[in-house]
Amino acid sequence: MTANPSEADQSGAGEGSTTSTARTILMSGARLATAAVLVGLLAAAIYGIVKVRNSALSERREWPSIAAPSLDGANLSLATMWRAGRLNYILDVTPYTLPICEARVSGEATFTIVFVDEGGFSVASSTLDLSPMTVVVDAGRGGRALRQESSLNLTAGDYRRIAGWRITWVFPRPPVSVFGDGTVLRRAACFGRS
């Protein structure tokens, strides 16, 4: 008995269709796997480029110091570095003069560091209370300094934009007693003076 030609056509078409569908699925899977590998390679390359580019930011950068004649000739210096999304900095104030000591003892004095771009506009700022700052004695030079190490959140792009810095301070007037004979006694105990 011969098969009905229409049945033979249908069974042959079914096998070819199944093979074609399987082939299409395998090709799609291969394309997806290739795309995933390419995306992974691209991501690894980008990560490597960013890591190399940002590694230079983790080197210590010394900024030009700022003279402060109104603080009895104190000199303010700043060093920075960027690491893992944070701007790390060290502020040194030398020498540790009487006006700075009196302001520190008051517990109300602050320094504000402003990081600026090439146009002089603020990129970031940080306000520091003087009272917790560390007094450093330099045995080699016999002087004293005030130091603060701190950090703030900042993107690598913003760190790259920093072209300079400025600093402001708010110091309260030192507490004094004026006696009838005109003698002025400062109450802050600094450097063994009172």
MARFI-425916 format. One line per field, with one value per atom (N, C-alpha, C, O): residue number from 0; residue in one letter; x, y, z. Coordinates in pm, whole numbers, plus 32768, in hexadecimal, padded with zeros to 4 digits. Atoms other than C-alpha are relative to their C-alpha. Layout:
N
pos: [NUM/...]
code: [A/...]
east: [X/...]
north: [Y/...]
up: [Z/...]
% end
This chain:
194
pos: [0/0/0/0/1/1/1/1/2/2/2/2/3/3/3/3/4/4/4/4/5/5/5/5/6/6/6/6/7/7/7/7/8/8/8/8/9/9/9/9/10/10/10/10/11/11/11/11/12/12/12/12/13/13/13/13/14/14/14/14/15/15/15/15/16/16/16/16/17/17/17/17/18/18/18/18/19/19/19/19/20/20/20/20/21/21/21/21/22/22/22/22/23/23/23/23/24/24/24/24/25/25/25/25/26/26/26/26/27/27/27/27/28/28/28/28/29/29/29/29/30/30/30/30/31/31/31/31/32/32/32/32/33/33/33/33/34/34/34/34/35/35/35/35/36/36/36/36/37/37/37/37/38/38/38/38/39/39/39/39/40/40/40/40/41/41/41/41/42/42/42/42/43/43/43/43/44/44/44/44/45/45/45/45/46/46/46/46/47/47/47/47/48/48/48/48/49/49/49/49/50/50/50/50/51/51/51/51/52/52/52/52/53/53/53/53/54/54/54/54/55/55/55/55/56/56/56/56/57/57/57/57/58/58/58/58/59/59/59/59/60/60/60/60/61/61/61/61/62/62/62/62/63/63/63/63/64/64/64/64/65/65/65/65/66/66/66/66/67/67/67/67/68/68/68/68/69/69/69/69/70/70/70/70/71/71/71/71/72/72/72/72/73/73/73/73/74/74/74/74/75/75/75/75/76/76/76/76/77/77/77/77/78/78/78/78/79/79/79/79/80/80/80/80/81/81/81/81/82/82/82/82/83/83/83/83/84/84/84/84/85/85/85/85/86/86/86/86/87/87/87/87/88/88/88/88/89/89/89/89/90/90/90/90/91/91/91/91/92/92/92/92/93/93/93/93/94/94/94/94/95/95/95/95/96/96/96/96/97/97/97/97/98/98/98/98/99/99/99/99/100/100/100/100/101/101/101/101/102/102/102/102/103/103/103/103/104/104/104/104/105/105/105/105/106/106/106/106/107/107/107/107/108/108/108/108/109/109/109/109/110/110/110/110/111/111/111/111/112/112/112/112/113/113/113/113/114/114/114/114/115/115/115/115/116/116/116/116/117/117/117/117/118/118/118/118/119/119/119/119/120/120/120/120/121/121/121/121/122/122/122/122/123/123/123/123/124/124/124/124/125/125/125/125/126/126/126/126/127/127/127/127/128/128/128/128/129/129/129/129/130/130/130/130/131/131/131/131/132/132/132/132/133/133/133/133/134/134/134/134/135/135/135/135/136/136/136/136/137/137/137/137/138/138/138/138/139/139/139/139/140/140/140/140/141/141/141/141/142/142/142/142/143/143/143/143/144/144/144/144/145/145/145/145/146/146/146/146/147/147/147/147/148/148/148/148/149/149/149/149/150/150/150/150/151/151/151/151/152/152/152/152/153/153/153/153/154/154/154/154/155/155/155/155/156/156/156/156/157/157/157/157/158/158/158/158/159/159/159/159/160/160/160/160/161/161/161/161/162/162/162/162/163/163/163/163/164/164/164/164/165/165/165/165/166/166/166/166/167/167/167/167/168/168/168/168/169/169/169/169/170/170/170/170/171/171/171/171/172/172/172/172/173/173/173/173/174/174/174/174/175/175/175/175/176/176/176/176/177/177/177/177/178/178/178/178/179/179/179/179/180/180/180/180/181/181/181/181/182/182/182/182/183/183/183/183/184/184/184/184/185/185/185/185/186/186/186/186/187/187/187/187/188/188/188/188/189/189/189/189/190/190/190/190/191/191/191/191/192/192/192/192/193/193/193/193]
code: [M/M/M/M/T/T/T/T/A/A/A/A/N/N/N/N/P/P/P/P/S/S/S/S/E/E/E/E/A/A/A/A/D/D/D/D/Q/Q/Q/Q/S/S/S/S/G/G/G/G/A/A/A/A/G/G/G/G/E/E/E/E/G/G/G/G/S/S/S/S/T/T/T/T/T/T/T/T/S/S/S/S/T/T/T/T/A/A/A/A/R/R/R/R/T/T/T/T/I/I/I/I/L/L/L/L/M/M/M/M/S/S/S/S/G/G/G/G/A/A/A/A/R/R/R/R/L/L/L/L/A/A/A/A/T/T/T/T/A/A/A/A/A/A/A/A/V/V/V/V/L/L/L/L/V/V/V/V/G/G/G/G/L/L/L/L/L/L/L/L/A/A/A/A/A/A/A/A/A/A/A/A/I/I/I/I/Y/Y/Y/Y/G/G/G/G/I/I/I/I/V/V/V/V/K/K/K/K/V/V/V/V/R/R/R/R/N/N/N/N/S/S/S/S/A/A/A/A/L/L/L/L/S/S/S/S/E/E/E/E/R/R/R/R/R/R/R/R/E/E/E/E/W/W/W/W/P/P/P/P/S/S/S/S/I/I/I/I/A/A/A/A/A/A/A/A/P/P/P/P/S/S/S/S/L/L/L/L/D/D/D/D/G/G/G/G/A/A/A/A/N/N/N/N/L/L/L/L/S/S/S/S/L/L/L/L/A/A/A/A/T/T/T/T/M/M/M/M/W/W/W/W/R/R/R/R/A/A/A/A/G/G/G/G/R/R/R/R/L/L/L/L/N/N/N/N/Y/Y/Y/Y/I/I/I/I/L/L/L/L/D/D/D/D/V/V/V/V/T/T/T/T/P/P/P/P/Y/Y/Y/Y/T/T/T/T/L/L/L/L/P/P/P/P/I/I/I/I/C/C/C/C/E/E/E/E/A/A/A/A/R/R/R/R/V/V/V/V/S/S/S/S/G/G/G/G/E/E/E/E/A/A/A/A/T/T/T/T/F/F/F/F/T/T/T/T/I/I/I/I/V/V/V/V/F/F/F/F/V/V/V/V/D/D/D/D/E/E/E/E/G/G/G/G/G/G/G/G/F/F/F/F/S/S/S/S/V/V/V/V/A/A/A/A/S/S/S/S/S/S/S/S/T/T/T/T/L/L/L/L/D/D/D/D/L/L/L/L/S/S/S/S/P/P/P/P/M/M/M/M/T/T/T/T/V/V/V/V/V/V/V/V/V/V/V/V/D/D/D/D/A/A/A/A/G/G/G/G/R/R/R/R/G/G/G/G/G/G/G/G/R/R/R/R/A/A/A/A/L/L/L/L/R/R/R/R/Q/Q/Q/Q/E/E/E/E/S/S/S/S/S/S/S/S/L/L/L/L/N/N/N/N/L/L/L/L/T/T/T/T/A/A/A/A/G/G/G/G/D/D/D/D/Y/Y/Y/Y/R/R/R/R/R/R/R/R/I/I/I/I/A/A/A/A/G/G/G/G/W/W/W/W/R/R/R/R/I/I/I/I/T/T/T/T/W/W/W/W/V/V/V/V/F/F/F/F/P/P/P/P/R/R/R/R/P/P/P/P/P/P/P/P/V/V/V/V/S/S/S/S/V/V/V/V/F/F/F/F/G/G/G/G/D/D/D/D/G/G/G/G/T/T/T/T/V/V/V/V/L/L/L/L/R/R/R/R/R/R/R/R/A/A/A/A/A/A/A/A/C/C/C/C/F/F/F/F/G/G/G/G/R/R/R/R/S/S/S/S]
east: [8053/8000/805A/80BE/7FB0/8080/7FC5/7F4C/802B/8074/7FC1/7FE0/8041/7F9E/806A/80B4/7F98/807C/7FF6/805C/800C/7FF1/8034/806B/7FCB/804A/8098/80D7/7F6F/81AE/803B/80A3/7FCF/81D8/7FFE/8059/800C/815F/8069/80A3/7F9E/8242/808C/80DC/7F7C/8374/8011/807D/7FF8/8324/8011/8054/7FF5/8305/808E/80C0/7F76/8461/805B/80B2/7FAE/84FF/7FE6/8043/8025/8447/803D/806E/7FC6/84BD/8097/80CF/7F70/8625/8020/8080/7FEB/860B/7FEE/803C/8019/857B/8073/80A1/7F91/868C/807E/80C8/7F8C/8794/7FF7/805B/8015/86FF/8019/8057/7FEC/86FB/8094/80C6/7F71/8866/804D/80A8/7FBD/88D3/7FE5/803F/8021/881B/804E/8081/7FB2/88C0/8093/80D3/7F73/8A15/8016/807B/7FF4/89D9/7FFA/8047/800A/896C/8080/80B0/7F85/8A9E/8073/80C3/7F98/8B82/7FEF/8050/801B/8ADA/8025/805F/7FDF/8B01/8097/80C8/7F6E/8C74/8037/8090/7FD2/8CA5/7FE2/8036/8024/8BED/805E/808C/7FA4/8CC4/808C/80CB/7F7C/8E04/8003/8064/8009/8D94/7FFD/8042/8006/8D3C/8087/80B0/7F7C/8E8E/8062/80B4/7FA7/8F40/7FE3/803F/8025/8E7F/802D/8064/7FD5/8EC1/8097/80C7/7F6E/9035/802C/8088/7FDE/9042/7FE2/8034/8026/8F88/805E/8087/7FA6/9063/8089/80C2/7F7E/91A3/7FF5/804D/8013/911A/7FF2/8029/8015/90B0/8077/8082/7F8E/91F1/805A/8099/7FB0/92A3/7FC6/800E/8040/91A5/8024/8015/7FE0/9219/808C/80B9/7F7D/936D/7FED/7F97/8009/93A3/801B/807A/7FF2/9377/8010/7FB9/7FE4/9412/7FCF/7FF4/8035/9358/8054/8091/7FB4/93FB/7FCA/7F51/802A/93F7/7FC9/7FE3/803E/9337/8034/802E/7FCF/93D1/7F8B/7F32/806B/92F2/803C/804B/7FC5/938C/7FA7/7FDA/805A/9256/8001/7FC9/7FF4/92A0/8090/80C7/7F75/93F7/8062/80C1/7FA2/949D/7FF5/8053/8011/9412/7FFE/7FD8/7FFF/943B/7FA7/7FB6/805D/9328/8025/802F/7FDC/9385/7F9E/7F66/8063/92AE/8039/807A/7FDE/92F0/7F81/7F33/8077/91E4/8023/8090/7FFE/91AB/7F72/7F20/8086/9079/800A/8063/8001/9026/7F72/7F35/8080/8EE6/7F8C/7F3F/8070/8DF6/800D/7FAD/7FEB/8E91/807B/80E3/7F90/8F6D/8038/7FF4/7FBC/9065/805F/80A1/7FA8/9122/803F/800E/7FB9/9218/8016/8053/7FEA/9212/8063/8050/7F9D/9344/8003/8003/7FF7/9352/807F/808A/7F80/94B2/8027/800F/7FFA/9517/7F7A/7F1E/8078/9410/8009/8042/7FF1/93EF/7F9A/7F3A/8059/9348/7F6F/7F14/808D/9211/7FBB/7F44/803A/91DD/7FE6/7F7D/8012/920E/7F87/7F36/8072/9117/7F7B/7F19/807A/9018/7FE0/7F6C/8014/904B/7FC9/7F6E/802B/901F/7F6E/7F27/808A/8ED7/7F98/7F28/805E/8E38/7F9B/7F41/8061/8D7F/803F/7FFA/7FBA/8E84/7FFA/7FF9/8004/8E76/8058/806B/7FC3/8F3F/7FA1/7F65/804C/8E85/805B/8088/7FAF/8F4C/7F9F/7F3C/8052/8EB7/805A/80BE/7FB8/8F34/7FC0/7F46/8036/8F0E/8032/809C/7FD8/8F17/8052/8073/7FAD/8FDD/7FC0/8007/8045/8ED4/7FF1/7FBB/800C/8EE7/7F7D/7F60/8080/8D93/8013/806A/7FF6/8D5E/7FDC/7F76/801B/8D75/7FCE/7F72/8025/8D5D/8038/8090/7FCB/8D96/7FF4/7FA6/8001/8DD8/801C/807D/7FEE/8DB1/8036/8002/7FBC/8E95/7FF8/8015/7FF7/8E71/8092/80D4/7F74/8FC0/8018/8083/7FE8/8F8C/8030/8085/7FCB/8FBE/807F/80B5/7F86/90E7/8076/8079/7F8D/9231/8070/8093/7F8A/9350/8079/808A/7F89/9493/807B/8088/7F83/95E5/806E/8083/7F94/9704/8084/80BB/7F87/9831/8079/80D4/7F90/991B/800C/807A/7FFE/98B7/7FD5/7FE0/8026/9838/7F7D/7F5C/807D/96EF/7F87/7F92/807F/9585/7FAB/7FBA/805D/947A/7F79/7F6F/8086/9309/7FE1/7FF9/8018/929C/7F76/7F45/807F/9156/8006/8025/800E/9131/7F6D/7F2F/808E/8FD7/7FE4/803F/8027/8F14/7F6E/7F23/808B/8DD2/7FE0/803A/802C/8D07/8012/7FE8/7FEA/8D6D/801C/8068/7FE7/8D65/808B/80C6/7F7E/8EA6/7FFC/805D/800D/8E27/8007/8048/7FFA/8DF2/808C/80BA/7F77/8F49/805C/80B1/7FB0/8FE3/7FE8/8042/8023/8F31/8043/804E/7FC4/8FDE/8083/80DE/7F89/90E0/8045/80B3/7FC4/9122/7FAA/7F4A/804B/90A4/800B/8065/7FFC/9055/7FCD/7F90/802A/9012/7FCC/8001/8035/8F42/7FFC/7FFF/800A/8F2C/7FA4/7F94/8055/8E40/8038/8031/7FC7/8EE9/7FB4/7FA6/8040/8E2C/806B/80E1/7FA1/8ECD/8028/7FD3/7FD7/8F9F/7FC6/7FBD/8034/8F0B/8070/80DE/7F9C/8FC2/7FC2/7F49/8029/8FB1/8055/80CF/7FB7/9010/7FF3/7F84/7FFF/9076/8002/801D/8007/9053/807F/807A/7F82/91C2/8021/808C/7FEB/9199/8041/8056/7FC4/9236/7F9A/7F28/8058/91A3/8032/80A8/7FDE/919C/7FAE/7F33/8045/9147/7FE8/8041/8023/9095/8028/8033/7FDC/90F5/808D/80EA/7F7C/9215/8048/8030/7FB5/92FF/8095/80C1/7F70/9470/802D/8093/7FDC/9473/7FDE/8003/8029/93E2/7F6F/7F22/808E/929D/7FE0/7F6D]
north: [7F8E/8000/807B/8085/7F87/814E/8067/8070/7F98/8269/8072/808D/7F8B/838F/806B/8087/7F9E/8499/8076/80B0/7F8E/85A5/7FDD/8033/802A/84DB/7FFD/8024/8007/84A3/808C/80A3/7F77/8615/803B/8083/7FC7/8667/7FC6/800F/803B/856F/802F/8043/7FCF/85E2/8092/80BA/7F73/874D/800D/8069/7FFB/8706/7FE8/802E/801C/866F/8073/8098/7F8F/878B/8079/80C4/7F8E/888B/7FF2/8054/8019/87EC/8017/8055/7FEF/87E6/8095/80C7/7F72/894E/804F/80A9/7FBD/89BE/7FE4/8040/8023/8906/804B/807D/7FB9/899F/8095/80D2/7F73/8AFC/8018/807B/7FF4/8AC6/7FF7/8045/800F/8A4F/807C/80A9/7F88/8B79/8078/80C7/7F92/8C6B/7FF2/8055/801A/8BCB/8022/805C/7FE3/8BE4/8096/80CA/7F6D/8D53/8041/809C/7FC9/8D9A/7FE5/803D/8022/8CE7/8058/8088/7FAA/8DAA/808F/80D0/7F79/8EF0/800C/8071/7FFD/8E9A/8003/804D/8001/8E4F/8089/80BE/7F7C/8F95/806C/80C2/7F9F/905D/7FEF/8052/801A/8FB7/8035/8072/7FCD/9008/8098/80D6/7F6F/916E/803A/809C/7FD3/9197/7FF4/804E/8013/910A/8068/809D/7F9B/91F6/8089/80D3/7F7E/9324/8009/806F/8002/92C0/8015/8061/7FF3/929E/808D/80C2/7F77/93F2/8060/80B6/7FA8/949C/7FED/804E/801C/93F1/803F/807A/7FC4/945F/8098/80DB/7F6E/95C0/8036/80A1/7FD2/95DE/7FE4/8021/801F/9548/807A/8088/7F86/9693/805D/80AB/7FAA/973E/7FD9/802A/802E/966F/8029/8005/7FCC/9718/8082/80D3/7F87/9826/807A/807D/7F82/9984/8072/8088/7F8E/9AB0/807E/8098/7F83/9BF8/8075/806B/7F8B/9D50/802E/8032/7FD6/9DCA/808F/80DB/7F7C/9EFE/8041/8007/7FB4/A005/8049/807C/7FBD/A095/8064/8045/7F9B/A1D5/8022/8041/7FDE/A214/7F97/7FAF/8069/A0D2/7FFC/7F90/7FF2/A150/7FB6/7F77/8039/A0D8/7F6A/7F2B/8090/9F77/7FE0/8033/8031/9EAF/7F84/7F28/8070/9DC0/7FAF/7FE5/8056/9C97/7F8B/7F5F/8068/9B8A/7F96/7FB5/8072/9A31/7FAF/7F9D/804F/995F/7F82/7F75/8076/9811/7FCD/7FE7/8037/975F/7F69/7F2F/8093/95F5/7FD0/7FFA/8044/9529/805F/8049/7FA5/964C/8067/80AB/7FA0/9720/8056/8025/7FA4/9854/7FFF/8023/8003/9826/8077/8096/7F8B/9955/800E/7FDB/7FDC/99D1/8096/80CB/7F71/9B3B/8015/7FE3/7FDD/9BBD/8097/80E1/7F71/9D10/8011/7FDE/7FEC/9D80/8093/80D4/803A/9E0D/800B/8050/7FFE/9DD5/807E/807D/7F7C/9F43/8016/7FCB/7FE0/9FE2/8019/7FE3/7FED/A05C/7F7C/7F69/8081/9EFC/7FAC/7F6C/804A/9E5F/8033/7FE3/7FC7/9F4F/7FDC/7FBE/8025/9F0A/7F6C/7F47/8090/9D92/7FE1/7F8F/8016/9D9F/802C/7FF4/7FCE/9E60/7F96/7F99/8068/9D30/802E/7FE2/7FC9/9E10/8027/805D/7FD4/9E4B/7F95/7F1D/805C/9DB3/8032/80AA/7FE7/9D9F/7FC6/7F5D/8039/9D6D/7FFC/8064/8013/9CDD/7FFB/7FB2/8000/9D27/7FD4/8014/8032/9C5B/803F/8034/7FB4/9D28/7FCB/7F8D/8024/9CEA/8071/80D2/7F9C/9DB2/808B/80EF/7F80/9EC3/803C/80AA/7FCF/9EE9/7FDA/8006/802B/9E45/7F86/7F32/806C/9D56/7F78/7F6A/808B/9BE2/7FB4/7F63/8040/9B71/8054/80A8/7FB9/9BF6/7FA8/7F49/804B/9B76/8061/80AD/7FAA/9C2A/7FAC/7F41/8047/9BC2/8050/80C8/7FC3/9C0E/7FF9/7F93/8000/9C71/7FAD/7F73/8042/9BD4/7F6F/7F47/8089/9A68/7FF2/7F83/8009/9ABE/7FDA/7FF8/8033/9A22/8068/80A4/7FAA/9AF3/7FA7/7F42/804F/9A70/8050/80C5/7FC0/9ABF/7FC6/7F4D/8028/9AB5/800D/807A/7FFE/9A54/802E/806D/7FDA/9A8A/8096/80CC/7F6F/9BF5/804C/80C6/7FC0/9C3A/804C/8093/7FB7/9CC5/7FA9/7F30/8046/9C69/8018/807D/7FF3/9C31/7FC7/7F7F/8036/9BE4/7FAF/7FDD/8059/9AC1/7FC2/7F9F/8049/9A2D/7FA7/7FD6/805F/98F6/7FDC/7FB7/801C/98C1/7FD7/7FCC/8025/985D/8027/8041/7FE6/98A1/7FB5/7F97/8046/97F3/805B/80CF/7FB3/9866/7FA1/7F41/8056/97CA/801B/8084/7FF0/9795/8076/80C2/7F91/9889/8087/80E3/7F82/999B/8017/8089/7FF0/9958/8034/8089/7FD2/9986/8095/80D9/7F74/9AD8/8062/80D9/7FA7/9B62/8039/7FEF/7FBC/9C65/8052/8086/7FB2/9D10/7FFA/7FAD/7FFF/9D5A/808A/80D8/7F89/9E76/7FD5/7F6C/8022/9E7D/807C/80EA/7F95/9F52/7FCD/7F55/802A/9F52/805D/80D3/7FB4/9FC2/7FE7/7F78/8008/A00A/8061/80D6/7FA2/A09C/8057/8033/7FAC/A1B5/7FB5/7F79/8048/A125/8042/80BD/7FC6/A150/804A/8016/7FB0/A261/8040/8050/7FB0/A315/807D/8076/7F82/A483/8037/8049/7FCF/A505/8099/80D8/7F6F/A66A/8048/80BA/7FBF/A6AF/7FEF/8016/8013/A64E/7F7C/7F60/8082/A4F7/7FA5/7F9A/805D/A3FE/7F74/7F56/808B/A292/7FA8/7FA7/8060/A190/7F83/7F54/8073/A068/7F7B/7F17/807F/9F62/7FD8/8028/802F/9E90/7FC3/7F51/802D/9E76/8012/807C/7FFB/9E26/8025/8067/7FE4/9E3C/808E/80B8/7F77/9F9D/7FFE/7FAA/7FF1/A004/8090/80B0]
up: [8000/8000/8000/8046/8009/7FA7/805C/8074/7FA2/8091/7FB3/7F3F/8039/804E/7FEE/804D/8017/7FB1/8060/8085/7FA6/8091/808B/80D0/7F7E/81CA/7FFD/805F/800D/814C/8004/8042/8001/810D/808E/80B6/7F79/826B/805D/80AE/7FA6/8319/7FDF/803B/8028/8255/8028/8054/7FDC/8292/8096/80C4/7F6F/8407/802D/8085/7FDA/841D/7FDC/802B/802C/835A/8058/8077/7FAD/842B/808B/80C3/7F7C/8571/7FFA/8055/8010/84F5/7FF1/802C/8015/8483/8083/809F/7F80/85D4/8060/80A4/7FA8/8694/7FD6/802B/8034/85B5/8026/804D/7FDE/85F0/8095/80BB/7F6F/8769/8022/8073/7FE7/8767/7FD1/8016/8034/8694/805B/8076/7FA5/877A/8082/80B7/7F86/88A9/7FED/8044/801D/8806/7FF5/8024/800B/87B2/808B/80A9/7F79/8918/8050/8098/7FB9/89A2/7FCF/801F/8038/88B7/8032/8058/7FCF/891B/8093/80BC/7F72/8A8C/8014/806A/7FF7/8A5C/7FD9/801D/802D/899C/8068/8082/7F97/8AA9/8077/80B0/7F91/8BB5/7FE2/8038/8026/8AF7/7FFE/802A/8003/8ABF/808E/80AC/7F75/8C2F/8044/808D/7FC5/8C96/7FCB/8017/803A/8BA6/803A/805C/7FC8/8C24/8092/80BC/7F75/8D8E/8009/805D/8000/8D41/7FDE/801D/8027/8C96/8072/8092/7F91/8DB4/8076/80B6/7F8F/8EB8/7FE8/8044/8020/8E08/8006/803E/8002/8DD4/808E/80AD/7F77/8F41/805C/80C6/7FA9/8FCC/8012/807B/7FF3/8F88/806A/80A8/7F9D/906A/808F/80EA/7F78/9194/802B/8098/7FD9/9191/804D/802C/7FAC/9298/7FAA/7F5B/804A/9207/8064/80B9/7FA8/92B8/7FB9/7F47/8037/927E/8032/809C/7FD0/9294/8088/809E/7F7A/93FC/7FFC/7F9F/7FF3/946D/807E/80EA/7F8D/954F/8040/7FFC/7FB5/965F/8062/80D9/7FA6/96EC/8076/80E2/7F91/97BE/806F/80DA/7F99/987B/8032/8048/7FD2/98EC/7FA5/7FD3/8061/97AE/7FEC/7FBC/8014/97AA/7F6B/7F19/8089/966C/7FFA/804B/800C/95FA/7F85/7F17/8071/9521/7FF7/805B/801A/9484/7FA4/7F40/8055/93F5/7FEC/8049/801D/9349/7FB3/7F7C/8056/92A4/7FF6/804E/8014/921C/7FFF/7FBF/7FFE/9263/801E/8080/7FEB/9240/801E/807C/7FF1/921D/806E/8091/7F93/932F/7FE6/7FBB/8001/932F/808E/80ED/7F7E/944B/8004/7FA1/7FF8/94C9/8089/80ED/7F86/95CC/7FFD/7F9F/7FF1/963D/8070/80DF/7F9A/96F6/8010/7FAD/7FDF/97A4/8052/80C1/7FBA/9804/7FFC/7F96/7F7A/98EB/8046/8019/7FAC/99F2/8056/80C3/7FC1/9A53/8070/807E/7F91/9B80/7FD3/8012/8029/9AC0/7FDA/7FF4/8025/9A37/807C/8087/7F82/9B8D/804C/807B/7FB8/9C2E/7FBD/8000/8049/9B1D/8014/8025/7FED/9B42/808B/809A/7F75/9CBD/8013/8066/7FF2/9C91/7FDC/800E/8029/9BED/7F98/7F74/8060/9AF6/7F7B/7F24/8078/99E6/7F92/7FAE/8073/9889/7F8F/7F7D/8082/974A/7F99/7FB2/806F/9601/7F86/7F55/8079/94E0/7F8A/7F8D/8079/9389/7F8D/7F6F/8074/9261/7F85/7F73/8070/9120/7F7A/7F71/8088/8FA9/7FC2/8006/8043/8EA7/7FFF/7FFC/7FFF/8EA9/808A/8098/7F77/9023/8043/80B2/7FC7/905A/8058/803F/7F9F/917A/7FC2/7F80/8026/912C/807B/8072/7F81/9298/8071/805C/7F8B/93F6/807B/807F/7F83/9552/8072/806E/7F8B/969F/8073/8092/7F95/97BC/8082/8082/7F7C/992D/802C/8017/7FD4/99BF/807D/808D/7F7F/9B16/7FF4/8043/8007/9AA5/7FAC/7FA1/8050/99C6/8058/80CF/7FB7/9A2C/8003/7F9E/7FF2/9AB4/7FEA/802F/8022/9A1B/8029/8007/7FD9/9AB5/7FA9/7FA6/8058/99BE/804D/8059/7FAE/9A90/7FAE/7FE5/8055/9969/7FEF/7FEA/8015/9939/807D/8082/7F84/9A95/7FFA/805A/800E/9A17/801B/8031/7FF0/9A3F/7F86/7F41/8070/993B/802A/808D/7FEC/992D/7F85/7F15/8072/9850/8009/8074/800B/97D9/7F85/7F17/806E/9703/7FF8/805C/800F/9674/7F70/7F1E/8088/953D/7FEA/8048/8024/9484/7F7F/7F30/8079/9376/7F88/7F8B/807A/921A/7F8D/7F9D/8075/90BF/7FC9/7FE1/803F/8FFE/7F9E/7F95/805F/8EF5/8045/8013/7FB5/8FF8/8038/803D/7FCE/908D/7F92/7FAA/8071/8F34/7FE2/7FB2/801B/8F17/8060/8042/7F9C/904F/7FCA/7FA3/8032/8FE6/806D/8058/7F94/9132/807D/8084/7F83/928F/8041/8024/7FAB/937B/8089/8099/7F78/94ED/8046/8035/7FAD/95D3/808F/80A8/7F74/974B/804B/802A/7FA4/9859/808B/80C0/7F7B/99A3/8059/8036/7FA2/9ACC/8041/8045/7FB5/9B89/807E/80C1/7F87/9CA2/807C/8083/7F83/9DFC/8049/8059/7FBA/9EB7/807C/8086/7F8B/A002/7FFD/7FED/7FFC/A011/808E/80C1/7F77/A166/8000/7F9A/7FF1/A1E7/7FD7/7FA9/8026/A1A8/7F6C/7F3F/8090/A036/7FDC/7F66/801C/A059/7FBE/7FEC/8047/9F64/801E/800E/7FE3/9FC9/7FA4/7FAC/8055/9EC2/8051/8098/7FAC/9F5B/7FC2/8009/803F/9E5C/8029/8023/7FD5/9EDB/7F86/7F60/8074/9DB3/801A/8048/7FF5/9DBA/808E/80A1/7F77/9F34/802D/809A/7FDE/9F2C/802A/7FFC/7FDD/9FD0/801C/803B]
% end
